[in-house]
Amino acid sequence: MNSVIKGASYILAFTPDMVIHNGTTQTTERTVNPNSEYLKQIKDHLRTFEEVVNYMPNQAYIGNMTPEELGQYEQPWNDKPLQGASRWGKFGEIMPQDEFIVLMQICDVFDLVKLENDFLAETTAKLKNHPLFDEALLARIKQGEDGELIKKLVEEEHSEALYHNGQLVGCVKRAHDIDVNLNAHVMLENLVSKASNVLALLNLVAKNNINKDEIEYVIDCCEEACGDMNQRGGGNFAKACAEVAGFNNATGSDTRGFCAGPAHALIEAAALVKAGVYKNVVVSAGGATAKLGMNGKDHVKKGLPILEDVLGGFAVLISENDGVNPEINLDLVGRHTVGTGSSPQAVITSLVSSLERAGMKITDIDKYSVEMQNPDITKPAGAGDVPAANYKMIGALAVKLGQLDRKDLAAFADKHGMNGWAPTQGHIPSGVPYLGFGRQDILDGKIKNAMIVGKGSLFLGRMTNLFDGVSFVIEANKGKQEPQSTISEEKVKELIAQALKGFASNLMAE
């Protein structure tokens, strides 16, 4: 039987100081043009935590606003705050920067994160009121350090600085003197990814009433890589995150595929559960500091706030079929193969081709979740509305195949698509933001199925020029089905009787 989606969580961490000091666009600018006007202006374009919470796409990401509700507001959304919005969502939460920095230390097991005394004490007091932080997590917080020591570590020991409200409040030390794979910059990136992943795992458990001890396997599908000079991407984020989250009965491994990584990982998880290897598998990922402020220059140039000021994370629980939750239909997996070609049309065609093999039309899928990037972010940068472009290509393919009338092409996106709302964190927008909503929409009978599409740019690694992508379909549960025997009950009884009679005859002959 197909495995099911039993729950999902989505979290954001607001990190404005990391935009300035850790986003690749800003660190590169600081290297090549340290006196640039952009670097001088960026501080005036940072949002407050309240503004980030009131931002409608962020509310959609954590589940407080559906894609349909978001679509009722005219774009752009950055000038339409949702007053009185909550940091706590149906699927997760938005965590402020100070709490997130302490969470990084909670996730640090090699004493690399050093935090200033007063900052640590003040923020720890806040975390004691956080509903998901129990005594076991709080006990991981280490002692604070004198501010002068932290300053010395940054200025003389190659540590990566941690800032809050422009003030130095801590640092991440290098984990090795000469290994570039363990330098302070990489350790910060990895600890950020780990911390945001752990936050997603904690919310997954809390929002879906999950027993941690029943989780047997975790698959991490972020875009970072942890290792040392002998195995720079060896892993294992998954098991490291499971440890902090308290998944004591779980093991795990990492799956990478650039932006398509989550879709690959979910298919793997569904296959593992369907095969009976594990009963409960979690697929999760944390965010990427490199993507913070990625389109910042264009935003500042147009007088907009820096909209890429949050790290994203998610977690999804894949379990044995319970007869209730939506199934992942592994007979409807689409694949971009080596020979497919890398044009956008070729990629889309390959990913929806599984429907044709199954005798289904493109229009038989109620909702497509593609690259659900927030158009508020991509339009000012000249990349257009990414989800809308994907829906146009899928609709055009339906027209080409004779499955959709050309006059209905304009309405295809409204019926089968949705507005994008996810932060541009690479892997985070790629198909998975809709799983929480899609699961609920299927359970509520609003739709019968949805296709999740993940696409990835493999050429970024300079190992191949290929593009990548996979897709799968989630659908309403067909109900528990007992295995059907090919032999009738009466025939089974007859065979047993014959076997017993033969056994008795053999005993008498002896």
N, C-alpha and C positions, 0 to 999 in steps of 0.2 A: 504493500500500500504506500501511496505517496506520503511524504512527511508534511508537516504543517507549520505555519508561522504562528507561534503562540504568544508573541509579544514583541514590542519594539520600543526603543527609547532614543531620544535626541537631546543633545545638550550643546550649549554655547558657553564659551568663556570669553568675557570682555577683557581684552589685553591691549589698551591703547599705547602704553609705554613700549610694549614689544613690537608694535607697528614701527615705531621710530628706530629702535635699537636692534631688531632681529628680522624684520621683513627684508627679503632679498632686494627689492627695488630700492629701499632706503640705504641698506648697507653698501650696495654697489655704488649708489650716488655719492655716498660719503667717501668712497675710495677714489672715484674718478673725478668728482667735482665737489669737494668738501665745502665750498663756499656758495653752493647753488641757491638760487631763490627758493626752489622747492623745499629744501631742508629748513630754510628760515621760516617758511610759511606753514609748514605741516602742523605745528603745534596749535595753530589757530583754527585748524580744520578737524580737530579730534572731538568726538562726541562724549557726552557724559554717560554714566551708567543708566541714568533714568531715560535718556534719549534712546539708548540702545534697546532697553526693555520696551519702550513705547513704539518701537519701529515695527510695523506690521509684518514684514517678511520674517522677522525674528520670532514674532508671536506665532506665525504659521509653523515655523520650524519646530517649536517645542509643543505644538498641538493645540494652542488656544484659539486658533483661527484656521478654518478649513481653506483649501485652495479655492473653493467656490466663493467663499466669503471674501477672500483677498481679491479675487477677480472682479468683485463688484466695485472696487475703488479704482479710479483712473490712475494710470502711471504718469509721472513717477510717484513713489510712495514716501520718499525721504522727507517731504514737506507736509505729510499728513500723519502726525503722531496719533497713536491710539491712547488717549489720556487714561491714566489709572490702570494701565496694563500691569500684569504680575510677572515677576521673575520666575514663578513656579508654573509649570505647564502640565498638560495632560500626559505628555510623553517625556518630559524632562525639566530642565531648568536653564536659566542664564546665570552664570556665576560671575561675580565681580572679580577684578584683577587681584586684589589683596588676598582673598580667600584662595584663589587659584594658585598663587605663588606658594602659599603654605601647603596646599595639596601636592605641589611638586616635591616639597620636602618630605611629605608623608610617603610619597612613592619612591623616594631615594633610599636605597639600601647600602650605599657605599660612602655615606657621609660627604657627599659632594656639594649639597645645597646648604649654604651658610646664610642665616637670616639675622638681621639686626635685632637686638633685644626688645626695644620698645615696639617696633613693628610686629614682631612675632607675638608678643604678649597681647597686644590689642586685637590682632586678627584671630588668634587662637580663641579668645573670648567670644568672637563672632561665630566661629565654627562650632563651638560647644552648643549653640542654638540651632545648628543645621540639623534637620530631621534625619539625614542619612549618615551622619558621622557619629558612630558609636565609640565606646571606650577603647576598643581595639584599634581603631583608626587614629584616634586622638593620641594614643600611647606611642604612636610612631613619630610624633613631633619631637624634635631634638631641642637641646638648649640653644638659646640665642647667643649672638656674638657681639662684641664691641664694634661700633661703626668704623673705627680706625683700622681694625684688623681686616674688615671686609674691603675697605678702600685699598689697603696694602695688597690684598689678594688679587684685586682687579688690576692695579697699576704695576705690580711687580711679579705676580705669579701666573699671569696669562689666564686669569679667571674671567668668566663671562658675567657682566654686571646684570643685576635685576633691579629695575626701577619701578616705583609706584608714585604717581602724581609728580613725576620729574625728580624724585628724590631716590638716592641710592639706598636700597633696603636689604640688599643681599647679593649673592653671587653663586655661580655654579663653577666649581673647580674643575680643572682638567683631571682626567682619570689616569693619565700616563704622560711621562715627560716628553716622549718623542713620537708616539703613535698618533698620527693625524686623525685616525678613526675614533680616538678616545679623547680628543682635545675638548676644551670647554664649550666651544661652539656646537659641536656635534652632541655632546652630552646634554646641553640645554635643549636642543631640538628633540632629542629622544625622550627626555624627561617630560617635556611639554606634551608630546604625543602620548606617552604612558599615562600622565595625569588626566588628560581629557578622556582617554579610553576608560580609565578606572571610574571616572565620574559617570560615564555612560552606562557602565556595568552596574553601578550602584543604583542608578535610576531605573534600569531595566528590571532589577529585582523588586524595587519598591513599587513601581507603577503597575506591575503585572503579577504581584503576589507569588513570586517564584521562590522555591526552596533552593538556596545556594548549593546544598549538598547533592542535589539531583543533576547538577551540571557536570557533564563528563568530559567535554572537549570545548576548547575555545580556539577560534581562528581569527587572528588579527590581520586586517587588510589595509593598513595605513600606507603612506608613501615614504616612510622613513626606513632606515636600515640600521640595526645595531649589530656590532661585531668589533673585532680588533684587526690589527694588521695582517693576521693570518687567515681571517674569514670576515671580511668587512661587512657582509650582509647576512651573517649566519643566523641572526635572531637570538632569542625568541621573545618578542613582545607579548605574545598571547599568554604564555605561562607566567610571565612577570606581572602582567596586569591581573590575571586570575588570582595570583598570590595575595596581592594587596586587597582585592575585592572580597577575599574570603571564600573563593571557590575551591575548597580544600580537596574535593574529590575529582578535580579536573586536571587534564593535561592539555596540550595544545601546540599549535605551530602557526607560522606566518605564511600568508599568501600575498604575492605582489603582482600587480598588473597595471601599474599607473592608475588612471582614473577608472579603469574597468575592474580593478581589483575586488571591490565589494561584490560585484555580480559573479565573478569567478568563485569567490569564497562561499557565497550563498548556494551556488549550484553544488559545490563540493560538500557543504554541510548537509544539504538535502539528500545527496547520494549516500553519505555516510549513515544517516539516520534510516533511510529507506532500506539500506543493505543490512541493517541491524547491528552495525559496528558499535554505534552509540545511540542512546535514547534521547539525549538532549545535548544539542550543540549550539554554542553562541558564536555569532559572527559580529565582530566589533572593530572599531577604529577610532583613533584620536586625531587631533588636528595637526596642522603644519604651520610653524612660525614663518617659514619661507614665503608663504602665500599672503601674509598680512600686508596690507597696503600695496598689493601687487599692481593695481591700476590707480594708485594714489596720485601720480602726476596728472593724469587726465581729470580726476575728480577735483583736485585743487585748482587746476587751470580753468575749470568750469564753475568755480565757486561753490562746489559741493563739499559736504563733509567726507572724511575718509570712511567709506562704507565697509571696507574690508578690515574691520577692527575686532573681529571675533574669530576664535578658533572653534571648529565644529567637531562633534563626535556623535557616534551612534552605536547601538547594539541591537541585535535581533536574535530571538530564541527560535531555533528550529527543533521540533520535537516529533515523536511518533504520532501517527494519525490518531486523533481523539474523537473523530466523527463530527467535530464541530468547527474547528478553525480552518481557514483557507489552506488549500493544498498547493504545493509547488509541483506542477506537472512536468516531470522530467522528460516526457515524450515531446515536449514543445520547447526544446532548447535550441536557440539560434546561435550560429557560430560564424565569426569572421575567420576564414581559413587563410593559410599562407597564399593560396592562389587566387583569393577573392579580388584583390586590387584595393587601392587606398583612396579612391575618390569617395566623396560623401555619399553619392548615390549607390556605389557598390557596397559600402559599409551597411547602409540602411537595408538594402535588398537582402544581404546575407543574414541580417539579424531577424528579419521577419519571414524569411523563407521557410522556417519551421512550420508556419501556419499552412502554407500551400501543401507541404508534405502530409499534413494531417487532414487535408480536405477542408480547411477553414479559410475564410476570407479575412483580409485586413480589417474590414468593418465588423467582424465578429468579436473583436477585442473591444471591450467597453472603454478602457482607459490605457493610455501609453504613458509610462513614466520614463523620460529620457534624461538628458542633461539638464536638471532642473535648476539651472543657475539663475540667480536673481537679476532680472533685466535692469534694475536700478544701477547695478554695478557695471554690467557689460556694455550697455548702450553708450554711456558717456565715453567709454574707452574705444568705441568704434567697432566693437564685436557684435553689435546688434542684439536682438532677442534670441538667445540660443535655443530655448525650448520651442519657440514659434518656428524657427528655421527647421528644426527636426520634424515638427508636425507637418510642415508644408511638404517635406520630402516623402514622408510616409503617405500622406494623402495623394501626392502626385503618383507614387508607385501604385496605389490602389486604382487611380484613374487609368494608368497605363495597362494594368492587368484586367481592366474592364469590371472592376468590383465597385467602382464609385463613379457616379455621373460627374462630368466636369463642372456642372453648375453647382454641385454640392461640395466642391473642393474648399471653398472659403469657409464653410461651416464645419469642416472636418475637425479642425483644431479645437473649436468650442465644444464639440460633442465628445471627442476622444482624447483631448489633451487638457492642459491646465497651465496657469501661469507659473513661472519659476519663482522660488522663494529661498533657495539654499545659498549659503555663503560660498564664494569661489575658493574652496579649499581643495581643489583637485579631485580627489576621490569622493569627497562628501556629496557633491550634487548628483553624482552619476547614478540615476535610477532609484537609489535607496531612500531618498527623503519621503517618497510616497508610501512606503511599506506600512507605516503606522496607520495612515489614513485609509490605504487600500484594504488592509485587513478589516478595519472597522466598517468600511463601506460594503464589503462583501458580507460580513456578519449581519449588517442591518438590511441587506437585500437591495441596496441602492444600485449595485452593479453585480455582475456574475463573474467577471474576470478582469485581469489587468496584466499587461506585459511590462516587465522591468528591463530596461535597456542600459547596458554599461558599455562605454567606449573608452579606449585608451590610446595614448600617443607613444607607442613603443620607440619611435625614432628619437625621442628625447634622450635616451640612454646611449645613443651613438653605437648601438650594436646591430641595428637593423633599420631599414627605412619603412618597415611595415607599420600599419595602423593595427588596431585590435578592437575586438568587441564580442560580447556574448549577451544573450537575452534569455529570459525564462518567463513563464506564465504562472500567475497565481490564480486560483479559481475556487468557487464555492465548494465546500466539502460534500462529497458524494455520500457520506455516511459510512460508518464502519461496516465492512464487508467481511464476513467469515470466509475463510478459504473453502473453495468448492472442491469436493472430491469427485473424481471422474468415475468412481464406483459407487453404486447405490448401497444404502445401509443394509438392505436384505442380502445383497451379494457379499458384503463384508462378513455378515453373520455366517453365510454359507461357507465361505473360505475358511473361517475360523473353525467351524465344525469339522470340515474335511481335514484340517491340519491336526486337530485333536484326535480324530479317529485314526489317522495315519500314525500318530505318535503312540496311541494305545496298541495298535497292531504290532508295531515294532517291539514294544515292551514284551508282549505275549510271545513273539517269535524268539526273543532272547531267553 
